[in-house]
């Protein structure tokens, strides 16, 4: 997986207790159900695209790849957004996915 963005590293350094609790909550949410790790990251990528959060989309695209997803699966998530979010938002999501799969972000 790519390195963690400097901003998040700085946050973890400045607020280690908050960062630790956030990570525990994230782990608990992920582990609360039967969805496999790849699917969890693809769902979270879709949520990030829908919310319009670029950093989160990049993070979950990287995490999905690290969990074993293919670049084609990530692009499929973005394409699925066309009929739910609209073409422009879906294309933004596709660009964010390609930032990771083609640009190494």
C-alpha positions in Angstrom: 0.0 0.0 0.0 1.2 3.5 -0.7 2.5 5.7 2.1 0.0 7.5 4.4 -0.5 11.1 3.4 1.6 13.5 5.4 -1.5 15.4 6.7 -2.8 12.2 8.3 0.6 11.3 9.7 0.7 14.8 11.3 -2.8 14.3 12.7 -1.8 11.0 14.3 1.3 12.6 15.8 -0.7 15.6 17.2 -3.7 13.5 18.4 -2.5 9.9 19.0 -5.4 9.0 21.3 -8.0 10.3 18.8 -6.3 8.5 16.0 -6.1 5.2 18.0 -9.8 5.4 18.9 -10.7 6.2 15.3 -8.7 3.2 14.1 -10.4 1.0 16.6 -13.9 2.2 15.5 -12.9 1.6 11.9 -11.8 -1.9 12.6 -14.9 -2.7 14.7 -17.2 -1.5 11.9 -15.3 -3.5 9.3 -15.4 -6.6 11.5 -19.0 -6.3 12.5 -20.4 -8.2 9.6 -19.8 -10.9 7.0 -18.5 -8.8 4.1 -15.1 -9.7 2.9 -12.2 -7.2 2.9 -12.2 -6.5 -0.8 -15.9 -5.9 -0.8 -15.6 -3.6 2.2 -13.1 -1.5 0.5 -15.1 -1.3 -2.7 -18.2 -0.3 -0.8 -16.2 2.4 1.1 -14.8 3.6 -2.3 -18.4 4.0 -3.5 -19.4 5.9 -0.4 -16.4 8.2 -0.8 -17.2 8.9 -4.4 -20.8 9.6 -3.4 -19.7 11.9 -0.6 -17.3 13.7 -2.9 -14.3 13.1 -0.7 -11.2 12.8 -2.8 -8.8 11.8 -0.1 -11.0 9.1 1.1 -11.6 7.8 -2.4 -7.8 7.6 -3.0 -7.4 5.9 0.4 -10.0 3.3 -0.3 -8.9 2.7 -3.8 -5.4 2.0 -2.5 -6.8 -0.2 0.3 -9.0 -2.1 -2.2 -6.0 -2.8 -4.4 -4.0 -4.0 -1.3 -6.8 -6.3 -0.4 -6.7 -7.9 -3.8 -9.2 -5.9 -5.9 -8.3 -5.3 -9.5 -8.2 -1.9 -11.2 -11.2 -3.0 -13.3 -13.2 -3.5 -10.1 -12.4 -0.1 -8.9 -13.4 1.5 -12.2 -16.7 -0.6 -12.1 -17.5 1.1 -8.8 -17.1 4.5 -10.4 -19.2 3.5 -13.4 -22.0 2.2 -11.1 -22.2 5.8 -9.8 -23.4 7.1 -13.2 -27.1 6.2 -12.6 -27.1 7.1 -9.0 -25.0 10.2 -8.7 -24.9 11.4 -12.3 -22.3 11.4 -15.0 -20.2 14.3 -13.8 -19.8 12.9 -10.2 -19.1 9.4 -11.6 -16.4 10.8 -13.9 -14.8 12.6 -11.0 -14.8 9.3 -9.1 -13.3 7.5 -12.1 -10.6 10.2 -12.2 -9.8 9.6 -8.5 -9.6 5.9 -9.1 -7.2 6.4 -12.0 -5.1 8.8 -9.8 -4.4 5.7 -7.8 -4.2 3.0 -10.5 -2.3 5.0 -13.1 -0.7 7.8 -11.2 0.4 6.1 -8.0 -1.4 8.5 -5.6 
